[in-house]
């Protein structure tokens, strides 16, 4: 319980009606979750407007309401507060309600199109090895120390987020590493949080179904850096042409990492093989278990952030070299088997291109690359032909299949992908809407030393079809098929 006036600390109010000392038992922005004594925040969402449910919330027992526009009917027993932006207010309110947990932690955010999960996970693994109690908020999972909490969004809503951060404080965490999605920035889910640092990995075309234009997508990422406090660090990949854009208006101290330019944290790839990476960092050659140029950037971002967080550079490199990385990111299935099978989360054109170009570096020329790829339903349609085009251009055989079709017809998604396939490439392309059959077929076609890439889902252990999540794990399916066909 807390008083309304305390929960509204730092929230810019435009008007108020009623008792500002009213007790608040809980906060919510979903009228279905309102309980007696709740504060209801009316947020304008992409699918519905919370202002349409203020009366419903009051009838359910809401004692106070925060909104941008007052409802037609005012209940004299309820306190109403108006603000300019209720989504932004919700973030600050949630932070206040949970006694500002982010200010009690060293909270570092990671944003970018690709590499967020790997970077955040590596930082979590690294700081755990360094002896700290660490929290992780990621696409794959949330963690409080060694306790795993299932993840539903890349970045949770403000109430869930602050509740989670508060639990981390209670469990003695000192550092937290979280993915910060463009949706989260645009929807003010991180409003009210205090970050000690921000990392930018890269940016390529994605989420245009939501942002509409690439420029809007860039602005959402940039806003995260624009809002950093002056005592935070802003660390960006300078080899990405938008890296320096992120730093233009930040108040944070600016740092860069990369492989090509003069930067604060420079790396040079010495060896890049299916066994791992050897990178020169800080005048030392270090061997890492992870694979590919794109992971070299992830490792440099992690190294730079750890040093900026006050850790010894040599100790960081020693411990970082032993880490496995995030599950479902260029993950070898059954290492040592006759067929090289790789599962990767690559679900954007650039990520798929990076993975296939990395595979190309390991080829001797005699083996074939067989790629299984699909595109998610109810998501950015502009990338569908691009994904198919990249897969065909960089693979010997391609199986187009489904990947979380959600509310769309899987075959219609595949037909949109096929518009990116040239007539000459159709000969090496198969269509199988059933993902398990697609993986089975790819494994059947593979001969010894061939490389099978299963792209798009990575760590996910489900297929989302018509609102239902059916159990499905690419890694388990591939392993089962490799065992079946190796006998």
C-alpha positions as CSV (number, residue, x, y, z in Angstrom):
1,X,0.0,0.0,0.0
2,X,1.2,3.5,-0.8
3,X,-0.4,7.0,-1.1
4,X,-1.4,8.2,-4.6
5,X,0.6,11.4,-4.3
6,X,3.8,9.4,-3.6
7,X,3.2,7.1,-6.5
8,X,2.8,10.1,-8.8
9,X,6.2,11.5,-7.9
10,X,7.9,12.9,-11.0
11,X,4.7,12.4,-13.1
12,X,3.7,15.6,-14.9
13,X,0.0,16.1,-14.1
14,X,-2.3,18.3,-16.1
15,X,-5.2,18.1,-13.6
16,X,-6.5,16.2,-10.5
17,X,-9.8,15.6,-8.9
18,X,-10.3,14.0,-5.5
19,X,-8.2,12.7,-2.7
20,X,-4.5,12.7,-3.6
21,X,-3.7,10.9,-0.3
22,X,-5.9,7.9,-1.3
23,X,-4.3,4.5,-0.6
24,X,-3.3,2.5,-3.6
25,X,-3.3,-1.3,-3.2
26,X,-2.0,-2.1,-6.7
27,X,-1.6,-0.7,-10.2
28,X,-2.9,-2.0,-13.5
29,X,-3.7,-0.9,-17.1
30,X,-5.9,-3.9,-17.8
31,X,-9.5,-3.4,-16.5
32,X,-9.9,-7.1,-16.1
33,X,-7.2,-7.2,-13.5
34,X,-8.6,-4.4,-11.3
35,X,-9.2,-5.2,-7.7
36,X,-10.7,-3.0,-4.9
37,X,-8.2,-0.2,-4.1
38,X,-6.4,-0.4,-7.5
39,X,-5.0,2.5,-9.5
40,X,-6.1,2.1,-13.1
41,X,-4.0,3.7,-15.8
42,X,-5.8,4.2,-19.0
43,X,-3.3,3.6,-21.8
44,X,-3.9,4.0,-25.5
45,X,-2.7,0.7,-27.1
46,X,-2.3,-0.5,-30.6
47,X,-5.4,-2.6,-30.5
48,X,-7.5,-1.0,-27.8
49,X,-7.8,2.3,-25.8
50,X,-7.8,2.0,-22.0
51,X,-10.0,5.1,-21.8
52,X,-12.9,3.0,-23.1
53,X,-12.6,0.8,-20.0
54,X,-12.4,3.5,-17.2
55,X,-16.0,2.9,-16.2
56,X,-15.4,-0.9,-16.2
57,X,-12.4,-0.4,-13.9
58,X,-14.3,1.9,-11.5
59,X,-17.1,-0.7,-11.3
60,X,-14.5,-3.3,-10.5
61,X,-13.2,-1.3,-7.5
62,X,-10.6,1.1,-8.9
63,X,-10.1,3.8,-6.3
64,X,-8.1,6.1,-8.5
65,X,-7.6,6.6,-12.3
66,X,-4.8,8.1,-14.4
67,X,-5.9,9.1,-17.9
68,X,-5.3,11.6,-20.7
69,X,-8.9,12.5,-20.9
70,X,-11.6,12.4,-18.2
71,X,-14.6,10.1,-18.8
72,X,-18.1,11.5,-19.4
73,X,-19.3,10.3,-16.0
74,X,-17.3,11.1,-12.8
75,X,-17.6,8.9,-9.7
76,X,-17.2,11.2,-6.7
77,X,-15.7,8.4,-4.7
78,X,-12.8,8.0,-7.2
79,X,-9.7,10.2,-7.6
80,X,-9.0,11.1,-11.2
81,X,-5.7,12.4,-12.4
82,X,-5.0,13.6,-16.0
83,X,-1.6,13.5,-17.7
84,X,-0.3,14.3,-21.2
85,X,1.0,10.8,-21.9
86,X,-0.5,8.0,-19.8
87,X,1.9,5.3,-21.2
88,X,4.9,7.3,-20.1
89,X,3.2,8.0,-16.7
90,X,2.6,4.3,-16.2
91,X,6.3,3.6,-16.4
92,X,7.1,6.2,-13.7
93,X,4.1,5.1,-11.6
94,X,5.2,1.5,-11.7
95,X,8.7,2.5,-10.8
96,X,7.5,4.6,-7.8
97,X,5.1,1.9,-6.6
98,X,7.9,-0.7,-6.4
99,X,10.2,2.0,-4.7
100,X,12.4,2.6,-7.8
101,X,14.2,-0.8,-8.0
102,X,16.3,0.1,-11.1
103,X,18.0,2.8,-9.0
104,X,19.3,0.1,-6.6
105,X,20.8,-2.0,-9.4
106,X,23.4,-1.6,-12.1
107,X,20.9,-1.9,-15.0
108,X,22.4,-2.2,-18.5
109,X,20.2,-2.2,-21.6
110,X,21.0,-3.8,-24.9
111,X,19.2,-2.7,-28.1
112,X,19.6,-3.5,-31.8
113,X,18.0,-5.7,-34.5
114,X,20.3,-8.7,-34.0
115,X,22.5,-9.8,-31.2
116,X,20.4,-8.5,-28.2
117,X,19.8,-11.9,-26.7
118,X,23.4,-13.1,-27.2
119,X,24.9,-9.9,-25.7
120,X,22.5,-9.8,-22.7
121,X,23.0,-13.5,-22.0
122,X,26.8,-13.3,-22.3
123,X,26.8,-10.4,-19.8
124,X,24.6,-12.4,-17.4
125,X,26.9,-15.4,-17.7
126,X,30.1,-13.3,-17.4
127,X,29.0,-11.4,-14.3
128,X,27.8,-14.6,-12.7
129,X,31.3,-16.1,-13.3
130,X,32.8,-12.9,-11.9
131,X,31.0,-13.6,-8.6
132,X,28.0,-11.3,-8.7
133,X,24.3,-12.0,-8.1
134,X,22.9,-11.1,-11.5
135,X,19.5,-10.6,-13.2
136,X,18.6,-11.2,-16.8
137,X,15.6,-10.0,-18.8
138,X,15.6,-11.4,-22.3
139,X,13.6,-12.9,-25.2
140,X,14.6,-16.4,-24.2
141,X,14.1,-16.2,-20.4
142,X,14.2,-14.0,-17.4
143,X,16.6,-15.0,-14.5
144,X,17.0,-13.9,-10.9
145,X,20.3,-15.5,-10.1
146,X,19.9,-19.1,-11.0
147,X,16.1,-19.0,-10.9
148,X,14.5,-19.1,-14.3
149,X,11.3,-17.2,-15.0
150,X,9.6,-17.7,-18.4
151,X,9.7,-14.8,-20.8
152,X,6.6,-13.7,-22.8
153,X,8.0,-10.5,-24.4
154,X,11.5,-9.2,-25.2
155,X,10.8,-6.4,-22.8
156,X,7.9,-6.9,-20.3
157,X,5.3,-4.2,-19.6
158,X,6.2,-1.5,-17.0
159,X,4.4,-3.2,-14.1
160,X,5.8,-6.7,-14.8
161,X,9.2,-5.1,-15.4
162,X,9.4,-3.2,-12.1
163,X,8.0,-6.1,-10.2
164,X,10.7,-8.3,-11.7
165,X,13.4,-5.7,-10.9
166,X,12.1,-5.4,-7.3
167,X,12.3,-9.2,-6.9
168,X,15.9,-9.0,-8.1
169,X,16.7,-6.3,-5.5
170,X,15.1,-8.5,-2.8
171,X,17.2,-11.5,-3.9
172,X,20.4,-9.5,-3.6
173,X,21.2,-8.9,-7.3
174,X,23.7,-6.1,-8.0
175,X,23.7,-6.2,-11.8
176,X,20.9,-6.7,-14.4
177,X,21.2,-7.0,-18.1
178,X,18.1,-6.6,-20.2
179,X,17.1,-6.5,-23.9
180,X,15.4,-3.3,-24.8
181,X,13.2,-3.7,-27.9
182,X,12.1,-0.9,-30.2
183,X,8.5,-1.6,-29.2
184,X,9.4,-1.2,-25.6
185,X,10.9,2.2,-26.2
186,X,8.1,3.4,-28.4
187,X,5.4,2.2,-25.9
188,X,7.3,3.8,-23.0
189,X,7.7,0.4,-21.2
190,X,11.1,1.5,-19.9
191,X,9.9,5.0,-18.7
192,X,11.0,5.7,-15.2
193,X,13.9,3.2,-15.2
194,X,17.5,4.3,-14.4
195,X,20.1,2.7,-16.7
196,X,23.8,2.8,-15.9
197,X,24.6,1.9,-19.5
198,X,23.2,1.1,-23.0
199,X,24.7,-1.0,-25.8
200,X,23.8,-0.8,-29.5
201,X,24.5,-3.9,-31.6
202,X,23.3,-3.0,-35.1
203,X,20.2,-2.1,-37.0
204,X,18.6,-3.6,-40.1
205,X,15.1,-3.8,-41.6
206,X,12.6,-5.4,-39.1
207,X,9.3,-4.7,-37.4
208,X,8.1,-2.4,-40.2
209,X,4.6,-3.9,-39.6
210,X,4.7,-1.9,-36.4
211,X,7.0,1.1,-37.1
212,X,5.7,1.5,-40.7
213,X,9.0,3.1,-41.8
214,X,12.7,2.3,-41.3
215,X,13.2,5.9,-40.1
216,X,10.7,5.4,-37.3
217,X,12.4,2.2,-36.3
218,X,15.8,4.0,-36.1
219,X,14.2,6.8,-34.0
220,X,12.8,4.3,-31.5
221,X,16.2,2.8,-31.0
222,X,17.8,6.2,-30.8
223,X,15.3,7.4,-28.1
224,X,16.7,4.9,-25.7
225,X,20.1,6.6,-26.0
226,X,18.6,10.1,-26.0
227,X,17.0,9.5,-22.7
228,X,20.1,8.1,-20.9
229,X,21.2,10.1,-17.8
230,X,24.6,11.9,-17.9
231,X,26.3,9.4,-15.6
232,X,25.5,6.4,-17.9
233,X,27.7,5.0,-20.6
234,X,26.5,4.7,-24.3
235,X,28.4,2.0,-26.1
236,X,27.8,1.5,-29.8
237,X,29.0,-0.7,-32.7
238,X,30.8,1.9,-34.8
239,X,31.0,-0.4,-37.8
240,X,27.2,-0.2,-38.2
241,X,26.5,3.0,-40.2
242,X,23.8,4.0,-37.7
243,X,26.0,3.4,-34.7
244,X,27.2,7.0,-34.4
245,X,23.6,8.2,-35.0
246,X,22.6,6.6,-31.7
247,X,25.2,8.9,-30.0
248,X,24.1,12.2,-31.5
249,X,21.9,13.5,-28.7
250,X,22.8,11.2,-25.7
251,X,23.8,12.8,-22.4
252,X,25.7,9.6,-21.6
253,X,29.5,9.2,-22.0
254,X,30.2,7.9,-25.5
255,X,32.2,4.8,-26.3
256,X,32.6,2.6,-29.5
257,X,33.5,-0.9,-30.4
258,X,34.2,-2.6,-33.7
259,X,36.5,-4.6,-36.0
260,X,37.1,-2.1,-38.8
261,X,37.4,1.5,-37.5
262,X,39.3,3.3,-34.9
263,X,37.3,2.6,-31.8
264,X,37.6,2.4,-28.0
265,X,37.2,-1.4,-27.9
266,X,38.9,-2.8,-31.0
267,X,39.0,-6.4,-32.1
268,X,40.7,-8.3,-35.0
269,X,39.6,-11.8,-36.0
270,X,42.6,-14.1,-36.3
271,X,40.8,-17.4,-36.8
272,X,37.1,-18.1,-37.6
273,X,36.2,-21.8,-37.8
274,X,33.4,-24.1,-36.9
275,X,35.2,-24.8,-33.6
276,X,35.2,-21.1,-32.6
277,X,36.8,-17.7,-32.9
278,X,40.3,-16.4,-32.1
279,X,40.2,-12.6,-31.7
280,X,42.9,-10.1,-30.9
281,X,41.5,-7.8,-28.1
282,X,43.5,-5.4,-26.1
283,X,46.8,-6.7,-27.5
284,X,46.0,-10.3,-26.6
285,X,44.8,-13.2,-28.7
286,X,41.8,-14.9,-27.1
287,X,40.0,-18.0,-28.2
288,X,36.2,-18.1,-27.8
289,X,33.7,-20.9,-28.2
290,X,31.3,-18.9,-30.3
291,X,31.3,-18.8,-34.1
292,X,31.1,-16.2,-36.8
293,X,31.9,-12.5,-37.4
294,X,28.6,-11.4,-36.0
295,X,29.5,-13.1,-32.7
296,X,32.8,-11.3,-32.7
297,X,30.8,-8.0,-32.5
298,X,28.7,-9.4,-29.7
299,X,31.8,-10.4,-27.8
300,X,33.4,-7.0,-28.3
301,X,30.2,-5.3,-27.0
302,X,30.2,-7.5,-23.9
303,X,33.9,-6.9,-23.3
304,X,33.5,-3.2,-23.6
305,X,30.5,-3.0,-21.3
306,X,32.2,-5.1,-18.6
307,X,35.2,-2.9,-18.6
308,X,33.0,0.2,-18.4
309,X,31.2,-1.4,-15.5
310,X,34.5,-1.4,-13.7
311,X,35.8,-5.0,-14.3
312,X,39.4,-5.9,-14.9
313,X,40.0,-6.4,-18.6
314,X,42.2,-9.5,-18.4
315,X,39.8,-11.2,-15.9
316,X,36.9,-10.4,-18.3
317,X,38.6,-11.9,-21.3
318,X,39.6,-15.1,-19.4
319,X,36.1,-15.7,-18.2
320,X,34.4,-14.6,-21.4
321,X,36.5,-17.1,-23.4
322,X,34.8,-20.0,-21.6
323,X,31.2,-19.0,-22.2
324,X,28.8,-20.9,-24.5
325,X,26.5,-18.0,-25.5
326,X,22.7,-18.0,-25.8
327,X,20.7,-21.1,-26.7
328,X,19.4,-21.3,-30.2
329,X,22.0,-18.9,-31.6
330,X,24.2,-20.7,-34.1
331,X,23.8,-23.8,-31.9
332,X,25.4,-27.0,-33.2
333,X,23.1,-30.0,-32.7
334,X,24.9,-33.3,-32.0
335,X,28.4,-32.1,-32.6
336,X,30.5,-34.9,-34.1
337,X,27.6,-36.3,-36.2
338,X,28.2,-37.0,-39.9
339,X,25.9,-34.1,-40.8
340,X,26.6,-30.6,-39.4
341,X,23.3,-29.3,-38.2
342,X,22.9,-25.7,-37.0
343,X,19.8,-24.2,-35.3
344,X,19.7,-20.4,-35.3
345,X,17.1,-17.8,-34.3
346,X,17.8,-15.8,-37.6
347,X,14.4,-14.4,-38.4
348,X,15.4,-11.2,-40.2
349,X,17.1,-10.9,-43.7
350,X,20.3,-9.6,-42.2
351,X,20.5,-12.3,-39.5
352,X,20.0,-15.0,-42.1
353,X,22.6,-13.5,-44.4
354,X,25.1,-13.3,-41.5
355,X,24.6,-17.0,-40.6
356,X,24.8,-18.3,-44.1
357,X,27.8,-16.2,-44.9
358,X,29.5,-17.5,-41.8
359,X,28.7,-21.1,-42.9
360,X,30.2,-20.3,-46.3
361,X,33.5,-19.5,-44.6
362,X,33.7,-23.0,-43.3
363,X,32.9,-24.8,-46.5
364,X,35.6,-26.7,-48.4
365,X,33.4,-26.7,-51.6
366,X,32.4,-30.3,-51.6
367,X,29.6,-30.2,-49.1
368,X,26.1,-28.7,-49.7
369,X,24.2,-26.3,-47.5
370,X,20.5,-27.1,-47.0
371,X,18.5,-24.4,-45.4
372,X,15.0,-24.7,-43.8
373,X,13.4,-21.3,-43.4
374,X,10.0,-19.7,-42.9
375,X,8.5,-16.4,-41.8
376,X,6.2,-15.6,-38.9
377,X,2.6,-14.7,-39.4
378,X,1.1,-11.3,-38.4
379,X,4.5,-9.8,-38.7
380,X,6.5,-7.6,-41.1
381,X,5.5,-8.9,-44.6
382,X,8.2,-6.9,-46.4
383,X,11.0,-9.2,-45.3
384,X,9.3,-12.5,-46.6
385,X,10.6,-12.3,-50.2
386,X,14.0,-11.1,-48.9
387,X,14.4,-14.1,-46.6
388,X,13.6,-16.5,-49.4
389,X,16.0,-14.7,-51.8
390,X,18.9,-14.8,-49.3
391,X,18.3,-18.4,-48.5
392,X,18.3,-19.4,-52.2
393,X,21.3,-17.3,-53.1
394,X,23.5,-18.6,-50.2
395,X,22.3,-22.3,-50.1
396,X,22.4,-25.3,-52.4
397,X,18.9,-26.4,-51.4
398,X,16.1,-24.6,-49.6
399,X,13.0,-25.9,-47.9
400,X,10.4,-23.1,-47.4
401,X,8.2,-23.9,-44.4
402,X,6.1,-22.4,-41.6
403,X,7.4,-20.5,-38.6
404,X,4.8,-19.4,-36.1
405,X,2.1,-18.7,-38.7
406,X,-0.2,-17.4,-35.9
407,X,-3.5,-16.2,-37.6
408,X,-2.3,-16.4,-41.2
409,X,-2.4,-19.3,-43.7
410,X,1.1,-20.9,-43.7
411,X,0.8,-21.5,-47.5
412,X,0.0,-17.8,-48.1
413,X,3.1,-16.8,-46.1
414,X,5.2,-19.2,-48.2
415,X,3.7,-17.9,-51.5
416,X,4.8,-14.4,-50.4
417,X,8.2,-15.7,-49.7
418,X,8.4,-17.3,-53.1
419,X,8.1,-13.9,-54.8
420,X,11.7,-13.5,-53.9
421,X,12.8,-16.7,-55.6
422,X,14.0,-16.4,-59.2
423,X,12.9,-18.9,-61.9
424,X,16.4,-20.5,-61.9
425,X,16.3,-20.9,-58.1
426,X,12.9,-22.7,-58.1
427,X,14.7,-26.0,-59.1
428,X,16.5,-26.1,-55.7
429,X,13.5,-25.0,-53.6
430,X,11.0,-27.2,-51.9
431,X,7.8,-26.2,-50.2
432,X,6.6,-28.0,-47.0
433,X,4.2,-26.2,-44.7
434,X,4.6,-28.8,-42.0
435,X,7.8,-27.7,-40.2
436,X,8.7,-31.1,-38.8
437,X,8.4,-32.7,-42.3
438,X,10.5,-29.9,-43.7
439,X,13.3,-30.6,-41.1
440,X,13.0,-34.3,-41.8
441,X,13.3,-33.8,-45.5
442,X,16.4,-31.6,-45.1
443,X,18.1,-34.2,-42.9
444,X,17.1,-37.0,-45.4
445,X,18.7,-35.0,-48.3
446,X,21.9,-34.4,-46.4
447,X,25.0,-36.5,-47.0
448,X,28.1,-36.8,-44.9
449,X,29.7,-33.4,-44.1
450,X,26.7,-31.5,-45.5
451,X,25.5,-28.5,-43.5
452,X,21.8,-28.3,-42.5
453,X,20.6,-24.9,-41.2
454,X,17.3,-24.6,-39.4
455,X,16.5,-20.9,-39.2
456,X,13.9,-18.7,-37.6
457,X,13.0,-20.2,-34.2
458,X,16.2,-21.0,-32.4
459,X,15.5,-21.3,-28.7
460,X,11.6,-21.4,-29.1
461,X,9.9,-24.6,-27.9
462,X,6.6,-24.0,-29.6
463,X,4.8,-23.4,-32.8
464,X,2.1,-20.6,-32.5
465,X,-0.9,-21.5,-34.7
466,X,-4.3,-19.8,-34.5
467,X,-3.7,-18.5,-31.0
468,X,-2.4,-21.8,-29.6
469,X,1.2,-22.6,-28.8
470,X,1.9,-26.2,-29.7
471,X,5.0,-27.9,-28.3
472,X,7.8,-27.8,-31.0
473,X,11.6,-27.5,-30.6
474,X,13.7,-27.3,-33.7
475,X,16.7,-28.7,-31.8
476,X,14.9,-31.8,-30.6
477,X,13.4,-32.5,-34.0
478,X,16.8,-32.2,-35.7
479,X,18.4,-34.4,-33.1
480,X,15.8,-37.0,-33.5
481,X,16.1,-37.0,-37.3
482,X,19.9,-37.1,-37.3
483,X,19.7,-40.2,-35.0
484,X,17.1,-41.8,-37.2
485,X,19.0,-41.3,-40.5
486,X,22.4,-42.2,-39.0
487,X,21.3,-45.7,-38.2
